[in-house]
Amino acid sequence: MVTIPHPDTESQCVHNGISCDECGVCPIVGTRFKSRHIYDFDLCRECAILNHPQDNNAFVAFEDPVSRVQASKEGPGGINRIYAGSVEDAEQQLQEGKNAHIAFFRFYGRTPSTQECQQVVEFINKNAILTNINICLFCFQNAEQAFASIAQGLATNKHVKHLSLRLMPLWNQESFFDTSSVQHLIETNKVLETLFIGHAWLRDFDDTGSYYESEDKFAYHIFDSLKRNRTLKTFRLETISHLSAATQESACQAAATNPGLIRLFAKFDGSDHGIHMLTNFNRYRWMKRWTDLNAKPEERMKVMEEIMKSTSIDIPALYHLFRSYPQALNNL
């Protein structure tokens, strides 16, 4: 087994016995950001969820010109990773024969203008070969407007099957955008199979709890929209707040109502709220798989005991749930 250490921690990024850099299927395969704020700590898990084909896809990256990588490289597994500083650059690469299935748009330290957002949407919508889109907005201000504009523009897209939208506004940003654009995307799009929504990782909290209430409201509306979706197979919501009982119930109702949804992932603080949601889904038997990505090993063991009582979850699913902690599997 080949492993590559995480640049900021001692953890390893391994999937199916090989390193993340070598598996050749992740949206940003081989990419390592120095800043832990924008590093995706779960590349290999997401790679397994999205289940991209291992072929010679090109990789198109729309990056902030200030921080972009200047050269194109031959990535692991034969994947050409094209680093472009603008949509125009990306289009030129496509015209030169790069059959890109995956596009990664990252705005770091600045908010894209309305025109740039329109360019991103137009680029995605007119290139039918693109099936996987990963958009990250790590912005100082007005990130919500850009996020909403892009989500709204992709609502009627007819070829993207896997979409990841991350909104990571910086500290002391007070407002939360209206969720209607994301709800419209979930309820309107007819081809999306995988949707990953990451919301507000980096914020200064106040002691009033207003931040948690705002994010819980955001999650509630997103789960509510899932009830009216009929195409998604995998949905993942990433927040840093506690989810209220009402929001948990909304998630359960979405699972019961959406006939195609087979995987529901949530990442939050790993508290008892996470265990409660896990046991709820096990009790209702509405989901085939549910993962709290931040649960502690001992908490996962408690959940495992609950799951073992149910015949609705098979051993492969159980392994999928606890694969981050092999020592727990040894206790079965």
N, C-alpha and C positions, 0 to 999 in steps of 0.2 A: 504494500500500500504506500503510495506516494502522498505526502502531505506537505502543504505550504503554510508556514506560520502566518497568522494575521499580523499585519505590520504594527498594530497598536496594542495587541494583547498576546497572550500565550496560546490562545485557542487555535484550532486547526479548522480549515474549511475543506471538508471531504464529502464526497457523494459517490455511492456505488464503488467504493474502493479506490477512487482516484481523486486527485486534487481538483478543486474548482477550476483551476486554470487549464486543466487537461480534459475536462468532461466535454467541452465543446458545444454546450447547449444553452448556457446562461445568457441573458440579454446583454450583460456587460462582462462576458467571459474574459478572464485574464486581467481585468482592470482593477487596480488597487489605488484607492484614494488615500492620501496621507492624513486627511482630516477625518477623525472618527465621526464628525457631525454628518457627513454625507456618505459615509461608507455603508454599503448594504451588508449587514452582518449575516444575512441569511440567503446568500446567493444560491447555494446549492439546493436548499429546500425549495426556493422559488423555481429553480431550474427543473426540479422534479415535478412540481405542480404544473408548470406550463407545458412540460413534455414536448419541447421543441425537437424536430427531427435533426439528426446528426448528419448534416450535409454541408456543402460548401457555400453556405449563405454568406453574404457580405454583411458587414456591420456598419450602419450609418450613424454617426454621432453628431448632433448639432450642439456645439459647445459655445460658451462664452469665449470670444476671441482672445480675451486676456489670459484665460487658463487652459485653452485648448492644447492638445498634443499636436505638434506640428507635422508629424510624418505618418504616413500610412504604414501599417505593419501586417505581416502575415501572422495571423493568430493561431493558437493551438487548434488542432483538429482540421486544419485547412481553411479556417474561416477568415476571410479578409475583413479586417476591422478598418473601416474608413473613418478617419477623423476629419470632419468638415467644420469650418468656422461660420458657415451660413447655410441657409436653405439652398441658395444658388450653388454653392460648392457641392452639396449633397446631390443635387439634381445632375450636376456635371458628372459626378462619379457614376451615377446610375446610367447616364447616357453612354459612358465609356464601357459599359458591359458588366458592371458590378450588380449582380442580381440579388439585391439586398432584401431579406425578409424581415430584418430587425432594424428598428430605428431608435436611437437613444437621444433624447433632447434634454440637456441640462443647462439651466440658467443659475449660475452661482454668483451671489453677491449683487445682483442687479435684477430688476424686474423687466421682463420683455415688454416692449411697446405693443399697443393694439395692432399695429401693422405687422409686427413680428409674429404675434399670436395667429393672425390671419394667414401669414405665410406658412407657419407650421401646419395649420389645419389643411390648407390647400395642398401642401406638399404630400401630406399623408393621404388625403382623400383621392388625389388624382393618380397616385402610384399604387395600383391594385396588387402589386407583388408583395407589398408590405403586410405582414400578418401579425407582427408583434411591435408594440409601441411602448416605450418607457420614457415618461416625462417627469422630471424633477425640477421643482421651483424652490430654490433656496434663496429667498429674496428679502430685501430690506423693507419694502413697503409696497402696498397695493398688489401683493401676490394673489390675493383672493380674486381680484378682477381678471388677472391673466389666467388663473386656474379655471374660473367659471367660463371664460371665453373659449378656451380650448375644449373643455368638456362639452359645452353647447355645440361647438363646431363638429365634434366627432359623433354626435348623437345619431346622425343619419348615415354614418360610414357603413359601407357594404362589404368590406373585405378584412378589416382588422379583427382578429379572433382573440388576441391577448393584449390587454391594456393595463398599464401601471401608471397611476397618477399620484405623485407625491407633492404635497404642499408643506413646506417647512419654513414658515415665516420666522424671522429672527426675534430676539427678545424685545419685550415691551411694545409689541404690536397689539393694539387693543381690540380691533374689530375682528369678527368672524363673518365670512361671506355667506350669502344666502345659499342654501343647499339646493335650490331649485334646479340649477344647471346639472348637477350630478344626478339628481333624481330624474331629470328629463333624459339624461344619457341612459340610465339603467332601465327606464320604462319604455324608451323609444327604440334603442338599438336592437336589431334583430339577428345579429351575427356574433356578437361577443360571447365567448365561452369562458374566459377568465378575466376577472377584474380585481385589481389591487388598488385600494384607496389608502394612502398614507396621509395623515392629517396632523399638522402642528406638533412636530416633535420638540421644537426648541422654543420655549416660552418662559418668561419670568412669571411665577405664580404669585397671586396675592393671597392673603389669608381669608378672604371672604368666600372662597369656593366658587366664585363666578366663572373662573376659567373652566373648572371641571363641569359645571352646569352647562356651559356653552358647548363643550365638546361632547357631552352626553347627549345633548339635544341634536347635535350634528349626527351622531351615530344612530339615534332613534329614527330620524327621518330617512337615513340611508337604508336601514333594515326595513323600514316601512315600504320603501320603493321596491325592494326585492320581492315583495308579495305580488307585484304586477309584472315581474319579469318572467320570461318563458324560455330563455336560451342559455343563461349562465350555468356552467357546471361547477365552477370554482369561484368563490368570492372571499376576499381577504381584506379585513379592515384593521388598520394599525393606528392606535391612539396611545396616549400615555395616561389616560384618566380612568377612574372607576366608572363602570357602567351601571346605571341604576336598574332596579328591578323592572321598571317599565320598559327600559331599553332591552334588557335580556328577554323579556316576554315578546317584544317586537321581533327580536331575532328568531325566537322559537316559532312564532307565527309565520315568519317569512320562510323558514325551513319547511313548514307544513304546507304552505301554499304554493311554493315554487316547485314544480314537478321535476325539473331537470337538475336542480342544485344537489350535488353529491358531496361537496367539500366546503366547509365554512371555517375559516381561520380568523382568529382574533388575537391581536397582540396588545396587551395593556399591562398593568403593573404586577400581575402575578399574585394578587391577593386572593382572599376567599371568594371574591366576586368571580374570579376565573374558575375556581372549582365548582361554584354554584352553577355556572353556565354549563360546564362540562357535564355535571350530573343531570342537569335538566335535559340536555339533548339525549343523554343516555336513557333517561326515564321515558321521554316521549318517543324515542326511537324514530325521530324524524330525519336524523342525519346519519350518514354512513361514517363520516369522519369529522372530528372536531379537535382542534388543537389550540391550546393556550401556549403560545410560544415562549412565554416568560415564566412559566410555573417553576418552582423550585423542585429538585428531585424528590424530596420527602412528600411534597404536596402532590406530585405526579403519582407517587405510589398509592396515595389515598384514592385518587381518581381511578387508578388502574384497578383497585379492588372493586370499585363500583362497576367498572366496565366489565370485569370478569364475570359478574353476576348476570350479565345480559348475553343472550345468544345472538343478538342482532349485529354484533361486531366481531369479525373474524380475526384470526391471529395476524395476518398481514396488515390489517388496519391498526391493530394494537401495536405492532412494531413501528408502523408509520408514526403513531402518536408519541412513542417514547424512544425513538431511535437516537435522540440527542443524548440519552442517558443509558448506554449499554449495560451498566451495572444494575439498573433496575430490571432489565430483562432476565438477568441471571437469577433473580428471585422468583421467577414464575415456576 
